[in-house]
Amino acid sequence: LLSVTVGLSRGNKKEITKKMDEIIMLRKSKHPQESIPCAGSYFKNIIKEGLNERREAAAYYLDKAGVKGLTRGGAAVFEEHANFIINKGTASASDVLEVARIMKNKVKEKFDINLENEVRYLDENKGFESK
């Protein structure tokens, strides 16, 4: 890429601020509150290859695969957003890994899509690894 031209136009500051506030409120309504332990979005969004490579939300496929509310031990898929694994207070690493494994399997079975972890695991002997 040697050069780029970007066309911008002025917008109405009040309208832009209102839209930003709406987006923030929507995200807050779907994401776990800060008091609920989780690692954030668990799986990466899916890149659909083609002329206009675009990303599709992993949460869409997880939701359609019916994972919301899935629980193992103290780990559970958040009811409001299928791409969050939360700690209900007693989750072990094994609980979280088992929930993630089931989630991946359900999406693979239903859509033939291999989800890729967004979270990174820390092995005390090896450092960061992705599984």
C-alpha positions as CSV (number, residue, x, y, z in Angstrom):
1,L,0.0,0.0,0.0
2,L,1.6,3.2,-1.1
3,S,-1.1,5.7,-0.7
4,V,-4.7,6.1,0.5
5,T,-7.4,8.6,0.1
6,V,-10.0,8.9,2.8
7,G,-13.2,10.9,2.3
8,L,-14.7,12.4,5.4
9,S,-17.7,14.5,6.0
10,R,-18.8,16.6,8.9
11,G,-21.4,15.2,11.2
12,N,-23.7,16.5,13.8
13,K,-21.9,16.3,17.1
14,K,-25.1,15.7,19.1
15,E,-26.3,12.9,16.8
16,I,-22.8,11.2,16.9
17,T,-22.6,11.4,20.7
18,K,-26.2,10.0,20.9
19,K,-25.2,7.1,18.7
20,M,-22.0,6.4,20.6
21,D,-24.0,6.4,23.9
22,E,-26.5,3.9,22.4
23,I,-23.8,1.6,21.4
24,I,-22.1,1.8,24.8
25,M,-25.4,1.0,26.5
26,L,-26.1,-1.9,24.2
27,R,-22.7,-3.4,24.9
28,K,-23.2,-2.9,28.7
29,S,-26.6,-4.7,28.5
30,K,-25.1,-7.7,26.8
31,H,-21.7,-8.0,28.5
32,P,-21.2,-9.3,32.0
33,Q,-21.0,-6.6,34.7
34,E,-17.5,-5.9,36.0
35,S,-18.5,-7.8,39.2
36,I,-18.9,-11.1,37.3
37,P,-15.6,-12.8,36.7
38,C,-14.9,-13.7,33.1
39,A,-12.1,-13.5,30.5
40,G,-13.9,-11.4,28.0
41,S,-14.9,-12.7,24.6
42,Y,-13.8,-16.3,24.5
43,F,-13.6,-17.0,20.8
44,K,-12.5,-14.9,17.9
45,N,-15.0,-13.7,15.4
46,I,-15.1,-15.7,12.2
47,I,-13.5,-14.4,9.0
48,K,-15.6,-15.3,6.0
49,E,-13.2,-15.4,3.1
50,G,-14.2,-14.0,-0.3
51,L,-14.2,-10.8,-2.3
52,N,-15.1,-8.7,0.8
53,E,-13.6,-10.6,3.7
54,R,-15.8,-9.9,6.6
55,R,-16.1,-11.0,10.2
56,E,-19.1,-12.7,11.6
57,A,-19.7,-12.8,15.4
58,A,-18.8,-16.1,17.0
59,A,-21.6,-15.3,19.5
60,Y,-24.1,-15.7,16.7
61,Y,-23.1,-19.2,15.9
62,L,-22.7,-20.1,19.6
63,D,-26.2,-18.8,20.3
64,K,-27.7,-20.7,17.4
65,A,-25.9,-23.8,18.6
66,G,-27.8,-23.4,21.9
67,V,-24.9,-22.9,24.4
68,K,-26.3,-20.1,26.5
69,G,-26.6,-21.3,30.1
70,L,-24.4,-24.3,29.6
71,T,-22.7,-25.1,32.9
72,R,-19.9,-27.3,34.1
73,G,-18.9,-27.0,37.7
74,G,-18.7,-23.3,38.5
75,A,-18.2,-22.2,34.9
76,A,-21.2,-21.2,32.7
77,V,-21.9,-19.6,29.4
78,F,-23.4,-16.1,30.1
79,E,-27.1,-16.0,29.4
80,E,-27.0,-12.6,27.7
81,H,-24.1,-13.2,25.4
82,A,-23.0,-16.6,24.2
83,N,-19.3,-15.7,23.7
84,F,-18.6,-15.2,27.4
85,I,-17.7,-17.9,29.9
86,I,-18.4,-16.7,33.4
87,N,-17.2,-17.9,36.8
88,K,-20.2,-18.4,39.0
89,G,-17.9,-18.3,42.0
90,T,-16.4,-21.8,42.2
91,A,-15.1,-22.4,38.6
92,S,-11.8,-24.3,38.2
93,A,-9.7,-24.0,35.1
94,S,-10.9,-27.5,34.2
95,D,-14.5,-26.3,34.4
96,V,-13.8,-23.4,32.0
97,L,-11.9,-25.6,29.6
98,E,-14.7,-28.2,29.5
99,V,-17.3,-25.5,28.8
100,A,-15.1,-24.1,26.0
101,R,-14.6,-27.6,24.5
102,I,-18.4,-28.2,24.5
103,M,-19.1,-24.8,22.9
104,K,-16.5,-25.5,20.1
105,N,-17.9,-28.9,19.5
106,K,-21.5,-27.7,19.3
107,V,-20.6,-25.1,16.7
108,K,-18.5,-27.6,14.7
109,E,-21.4,-30.1,14.7
110,K,-24.1,-27.6,13.7
111,F,-22.2,-25.3,11.3
112,D,-18.9,-27.1,10.4
113,I,-17.0,-24.1,11.8
114,N,-13.9,-24.4,13.9
115,L,-13.9,-21.7,16.5
116,E,-10.5,-20.2,17.4
117,N,-9.8,-19.2,21.0
118,E,-9.4,-15.5,21.6
119,V,-8.3,-16.1,25.2
120,R,-4.7,-17.3,25.7
121,Y,-3.8,-19.9,28.3
122,L,-0.8,-19.6,30.5
123,D,1.2,-22.7,31.2
124,E,3.3,-22.2,34.3
125,N,6.2,-24.1,32.6
126,K,5.9,-22.9,29.0
127,G,4.4,-19.4,29.2
128,F,1.5,-18.5,26.8
129,E,-0.1,-21.1,24.6
130,S,-3.2,-21.1,22.6
131,K,-5.3,-24.3,22.6
